[in-house]
Amino acid sequence: MSFHAVLRNGVKSIFLRFEEALDTPFGGDDNPLRHLGAFGLYLLWIVVGSGLYLYAVLDTGIDAVYRSIGEISSEQWYLGGILRSLHRYASDGFMLVMLLHLIREWCYGRYHGFRRYSWLTGVPLLWLAYLAGIGGYWIVWDQLAQWSATATTELLDWLPIFSEPSARNFMAPDSINDRFFTMLVFLHLGVPLLLILGLWAHVHRISHVDYLPSRRAMLATLATLLVLSLLKPALSHPPANLAKVPGAIGLDWFILFIHPLTDLSSPALIWTLLFGLTALLFALPFLPRLRPQPVAVVDATSCTGCDRCLADCPYAAISMAPHPRRPGLQLAVVDADLCAACGICAGACPSSTPFRRQEALTTGIDMPQQPVHALREQLEQALAQCSGRCKIVVFSCTRGADASALAAADTAVIPLLCTGMLPPAFVEYALRGGADGVFVSTCRHGGCDFRLGDRWTSERLLGQREPHLRKTVPASRLQLYPAAARDSGALADTLADFRTRLGTVSDDRLPPYQRKAP
């Protein structure tokens, strides 16, 4: 195994531990580590909203900007002062969440194949975010702004882009005028607009995007930022004076960390690191990887054009086109470059029901590596071999908790590419075929490698999404359990509890069904 793979797996194990630990107090729907993208967008909207108000009341003249900021912070602390602090802390939060999101996607290996576009469009957003953040500190024009402006221009002067050193503009009091601040405010507004446009490009190939976290998470985040703003309000340093060297200043390490790093090393080393890291991030999607899985295949004779696969695909890999043989009907078309090979589309197809009597079951859309026909045969064989007083069929996700250890004489374990590929009718088919209960082990909420597998599985089996499990199937004989990779012990305990509960019910069995004549 390469050093890169070892490093990535090591960081992934750390993320998994923190994610699973945060599931206990927050739950999967509110766990910030499982919804970093949504939290980032939410924090950005807070930054934009508070920034628009500050811009509306701010005097951007060279001699008035510092006084204007001070009045907002002190005389109007109940609104302007809180919004200024909210703007600052939401910006810091956005930077932190953005970097965590980048590291998480990297350690989970989510930059190849169908994820390549999102990864490549996300890298430039790092530059835009820090440009906006650093420029925002300049607008205050206090000693921190003076120090940052001088350090930034000295760093830029190392690049061969200016005929004269730009740092000279900050060496004399009369070198800065109102034009500079007008341009600065324009850039501080323009760069975030580019950032928002870039974020749209970043996610527009993904369907069912969580643009915002849950309501509880948003309210809790906003409350935390407001409390922080009241306890430690963002205040200005003494006013900038280009005739003097700035004194002791408090540093925002989330945004301005690059300046002390430059002081400790050199502009040459910093630019080498920045350009090198950026080039490495761009190169990651093109590095060698394991052979990709076969993508979904559409059977034109079985596809009815119902577009359920289109509605459920997590990565917008499916589109509908006119059926070549049936005028007036549509046919699903799979974009191989976007397909995640998760099988969620097969689980959504109404023709994936195992109750069809045809010997060779063909479905409208299917996965070559685990077709629905093979899944039905595997289930039938497992039911025929299963013995004992309480027979249970376990459908598990290969990317979640390892359920293989649960296999026993009275327990059949059938692993799936993703539980989202399980047609709900298979649950009823198993119960009518001799199983006393069906146990479905999904990934934890928000922890699906394919984003929506656990969600669609739960909604289908609970009758909230098509195709749904029929209401005639007794709820007492079905157990849904979300489990992560480290939950094997809890999975076994839950199965044991389920088996105990099944022993207490006996009057809700479904009539048997045999597809083949005995």
Residue, then its C-alpha position, 0 to 999 in steps of 0.5 A: m500500500s502506498f504512503h498516500a493510501v496509508l496516510r489517507n486511511g489514517v486520517k479517515s479513521i480519525f474522522l470516523r471516530f469523531e463522526e461516530a462520537l458526535d452522533t450520540p449528542f447530535g444524531g445523524d441529521d444534526n452531526p456537523l461532521r456529516h454535513l460540512g458542506a451544508f454548514g459551510l453554505y449556511l455560514l457563508w449566508i450569515v457572512v453575506g447577510s451581515g456584510l451587506y448591512l455593514y456595507a450599507v452603513l459604512d463610510t468608506g472614506i480613508d479618514a472616516v472608515y475607522r471612525s465609522i466602524g467604531e461607531i457601529s461597534s460601540e454606539q450601535w452595539y445592539l445591532g451593528g456591533i453584534l452583526r460585525s462580530l457575527h460577520r467575523y466569527a461566521s467567517d472564521g467558522f466558514m474557513l474551518v468548515m471549508l478545510l474540514h470538508l476538504i480533508r474529509e472528502w480527501c480521506y474518504g477518497r471522494y475525488h475520482g471518477f464521477r466526483r472529479y468535477s466537484w473536486l476540481t471546481g472546489v479547489p479554486l474556492l479556497w483561494l477565493a475564500y482567503l482573498a475575501g477574508i484577508g481583504g475584509y480585514w483591510i477595510v477596518w484600517d486599523q493597525l491589524a489591517q496595516w500589518s496585514a496589508t504590508a505583509t500581503t504586498e511584501l508577499l506579492d512583491w516576490l512574484p514577478i507581476f509588478s514593475e515596482p514593489s507594491a509594498r511602497n504604497f504602505m510606507a507613507p501616510d499620504s500614499i493611501n487615499d479614498r480610491f484605494f478603499t473604494m476599490l477595496v470594498f468593491l473587491h470585498l463584495g466582488v470576490p464573495l459573489l465569485l465564491i457563491l458562483g463557484l459554489w453553485a458550479h461546485v454542486h450543480r452536478i449533484s442532485h438533492v443537495d443539502y443547501l442548509p443543515s437541519r433547522r435545529a442545527m441552524l438555530a444552534t449554530l446561530a445561537t452559538l455565534l450570537v453568544l460568542s459575539l456578546l461575550k467577546p465582541a469583535l473590536s478594532h485595534p488602534p487606527a492605522n498609521l503608516a508613519k509607525v510600525p504597528g504595535a502588539i496586535g491580536l491575530d485571527w489565525f483562521i484567516l491571517f495565519i499566512h503572515p506569521l508563517t511568512d515571517l518565520s520562513s520566506p515568501a519563496l517558501i510560502w509561494t512554493l507551498l501554496f502553488g505546490l499544494t494547489a497543484l497537488l489538489f488538482a492532480l489528485p483526481f488523475l492519480p491511478r486508482l482501483r478499477p472502477q465498478p461497472v455502471a448501471v445498465v438500462d434494458a430498453t425492453s423493460c424500462t417504462g420511462c417512469d423516471r423513478c431512477l432519475a428522481d433517486c440518483p444521488y449524482a444526476a447520472i440519469s436523464m430521460a430520452p424518447h424511447p427508440r421503440r415506443p413512441g410517446l414513452q421515455l427511456a432512462v439514459v445513464d451517463a457513465d462519467l457520473c454514475a457512482a455504481c451504487g445501485i440506488c436506481a435499481g432499487a427504485c425501478p418498479s420492474s425490480t420486484p422479485f414476484r415476477r415469475q419469469e425465470a430470468l428476471t430482467t429489470g429496467i435498470d440494473m447493476p452488472q456486478q449485482p443484478v436483481h436477478a442474481l439477488r433474487e436467486q441468492l435470497e431463494q438459496a439462502l431461504a432454502q438453506c436456512s433452518g431453526r426456530c426463528k429464521i432471519v434474513v439480513f440485508s447489509c451495506t458493504r460500506g457500513a458495519d460488517a455483518s458477515a459475522l452474523a451469518a448462522a444456520d438461522t441467519a442469512v446475510i446478504p451484502l449489497l453494494c448499498t442498501g439503497m439498491l434493495p427493492p422494498a418488495f424483497v422484504e415481503y418476498a423473504l417473509r413469504g418465502g419462509a423468513d420470520g424476520v428481515f433485518v436491514s442494516t444501513c449506514r448511519h444517517g448522513g454517513c452513506d458513501f453515496r449520500l442518499g442510500d440510507r435515506w431512500t432505504s428508510e423512506r421506501l421501507l417506511g412507506q414514505r417514498e416510491p417504490h414503497l413496502r406494501k402496508t400488508v407487511p407487518a412492521s413487527r417483522l422488519q428491523l431497520y438499523p443504521a450502523a457504521a463500520r465500527d458498530s459490529g458489536a451493536l449490530a449483533d446486539t440489535l439482531a439478538d433483540f430483534r430475534t427475541r421480539l420475533g419470538t413473541v409474535s406469531d399471528d401476523r405471518l404472511p401467506p407463503y409464496q412460491r415463484k416456482a411450482p413444487 
